[in-house]
C-alpha cells in the first residue's frame, strides 16, 4: 500500500519551550522517517471545515485569545492567563492548566486540521497517509479546548469526509480517552468512535457504558484498560472488539487518532507498549481491509519516532515477526463483557 506523510515547519509556531507537547517531538519523527516516504506540505482548513465541528462562538473566542496582548497582561476578562514579553521572547499564555496558546496558535491549528482532511482524502483514494501535525486534537470538544488540544483535527477530517461518503470510523489508540471526539459525535450514527485507553487517568472519561445517545447509541465503543497493559491486551481489544465493530459498521473511511503515548517510556502514559507494537496494531487494521488515515495525537517519549516508523512500515507491508502475547485474564474478561454490551 502506498504511504505518505503530511507535515512541515509551520507546526513549530505553536510552541512552548519545556512543554512536553512541543515542536521537537514532531521534528524528531521527521528526522527519522523511513527512506522513500514522501512528505507533503500542510494545507490549511477553511472556516467552514472548522464550523462543521466547532461552535462559532468558540472559534471567535479562540481568535481573540490568540490576539497579541499588551506586555504583562496576565489575566483577561475570561479568567485566562495571558502571554507577555520577556525581552523579545513572547511567553505563551494558557487556556487551562496545560493548554497553551501563542499568537500563531489559531493559524497553526487550521493547518493541523487541514492536513488531517488531506490525509483523509488520500486514504479515500487508496493511499494511507500520516498527518504529523500539532497541536493535537482529540480532547477538543465542540465548544472548548482541553489537554493540549485546540481544534479537533480527526473530527474535522471525519465531518468533512461525510460530505462525500456515508460512514466514517475513528479508531483512537492514544493512551488518553478522546473525550472531545466522543462529545462531537455522541449522537451521530454516521461515525463509529472506538477508543482503547488507560482507565482512571486524564480526562477521566471513556467508561465502557458510554455508548452514545439517541440515533448515535451503540456507535461509541470504549475499551478502558488497566495501567501497564501490554500488546497482548491491546491485540485482544482489536481482534475481539474493534475489528468486529468495524466489520459490522462497514465504514467508507477509517481515521486513526494516532497517539503513541502508551509506550513504556512515555512520560504521560503508564502503559507497556514498545514501538513495534504500533506496527502490529496498524497491520491488524490494514489486514482487515482498511486504508487508514493517521492523525497524530500524543506521543512524548524518546521511542516515539521508532513507533511512527513501525506504523509506516506496516503500511508498506512490513510485519514484525514476533508472537503476540496472550492477554491478561482481566483484559480478556473486559473484552468479553464489552462484546456482550455491543452485541458482537
QUIGITA-V646820 format. One record per run of one state. SS is the DSSP state (2 for helix, 1 for strand, 0 for the rest). FROM is the first residue (numbers start at 1). TO is the last residue. If there is no record, write none. Layout:
BEGIN
ss={SS,SS}
from={FROM,FROM}
to={TO,TO}
END
This chain:
BEGIN
ss={0,1,0,2,0,2,0,1,0,2,0,2,0,1,0,1,0,1,0,1,0,1,0,1,0,2,0,1,0,1,0,1,0,2,0,1,0,2,0,1,0,2,0,1,0,2,0,1,0,1,0,1,0,2,0,1,0,2,0,2,0}
from={1,3,7,9,14,23,31,38,41,47,52,56,67,75,76,81,82,84,87,89,92,93,95,100,102,105,125,128,132,146,147,149,150,153,162,168,173,179,186,191,199,214,217,220,226,231,250,253,259,263,264,273,274,275,288,292,297,304,316,329,342}
to={2,6,8,13,22,30,37,40,46,51,55,66,74,75,80,81,83,86,88,91,92,94,99,101,104,124,127,131,145,146,148,149,152,161,167,172,178,185,190,198,213,216,219,225,230,249,252,258,262,263,272,273,274,287,291,296,303,315,328,341,344}
END
